[in-house]
Amino acid sequence: MKYLLILVIFTFNWSYAQNTSITYQHGQNGMELIATTKTGTIVVSTFNAKMAIRQDIAYKIFKLYQQNSIQHNTLVTVFGNEAKVLGKCFVKKRNNLTSIEFYYNKVFWHNGIVEVHGK
């Protein structure tokens, strides 16, 4: 009977932990990457970013932009080394300067935790 109770508690906690969603409000904002190409300068800025993954995600956004996979005002999913990030991307061009602004909406960590940016 004791083992059955422990098994039920363990199963309940395990199933609840798989659906964990956390809301955060204080992400980091800033320019993460400035790159010079043949066509001009590209600045990648991130908003509501998580400190642990912001450099990795900014680099992946730059690579997606080089592959023409990012359009203005679209939802973009970026697969990072530690997490998958869903966010909104804005691309602004003026002369030789291109600004890519990426706003984090959700962070899907590989350990199962989902973080949602709340206002």
N, C-alpha and C positions, 0 to 999 in steps of 0.2 A: 504494500500500500504506500509506503514511504517513497519507494522508487517511482511509482506511478505518479505521485504528486510532483516529484522533482522533474519527471519527464514532461508533464503538462506545463509546468512553469517554464521550463527551458524552451519548449516548443512555442509557447505564447511569446516569450521575449525574443526569440529568434525571428519569428514571423513579423513581429512589430518592428524590429531593427532593420529589416530589409526595405521598409517603406518610410524610412526616416527622411523628413524634409525640414530644413532649417531656414529661417528667414534672416537675412542680414541687411543692414542699411548703411554701413560705413565702409564701403569699398574704397580703393585707392584710385585717384585720377592723375593722369599725367602723360607726357610724351614718353613712349617706351623705345621707339626706334626711329632713327633718322638715317635714311639711305640715299645715296646719290647714284643715279643711273644715267644712261646715255640721253634719256629724254628729259631729265630734270631731277628734282629732289622730292622724295616721298617721306612724309611724316606719319607715323602710326601712333595714335593716341588711344588710350584705353580709359574707360570710365566704369566705376563700380567694380573694379578689378580686385581679385584676391592676390595678396602679396606673394604667395608661394608659386603662382603659375603665371604671373603677368608677363614676364619676359618671354617665356616659351610661347604663350598664346600670341603675343605681338609679332614674334618672328614667323609663326605659322600664318597669321593674317597677311603679312607681307608676301609670303610665298604664294598664298592663294590669289593675291592681287596680281602678282607677276604672271600667273597662269590664266588670268582673266576670268576667275571664278567668282569674283565679288562685284556686285552691282550696287548702285546707290539706293539707300533706303530699303534694304532687304534683310531678312533673318538669315543668319549664317551660323552653321555648326562647325566648330573648330575642334579637332581631335588633338589634344596635347599629350604630353608624356605622363602626366599625373591625373588629368581629368578631361572630360568632354565639356565644352562650353557652348551654350546657345546664346546668341546676342544679336543686336541690331547694328548694322553697319551703314555708315554714311561716307560717301566718297565725294570730296570737293576738289575741283581743279581750278587753278588760276595761274595762267602763263606756264612757267616751268615748275610750279609747286603743286603737289598733290597731297591732300590731307585725308587720311583714313581715320575715322572716328568709330571705335567699337565700344558699344555699351553692353556690359554683361547683363543677361537676364537670369540665366540658370547655370549652375555649375554641377555637373554630374561627376563626382569623384569616383575613382575606380573601386573604392571600398564599399560603395553602395549608398553613400550619403548624397542627398541632393540639396543644394543651397539655392534659394530663390531670392533675388534682390527685391526687397519690399520698400515701399515709399512711405 
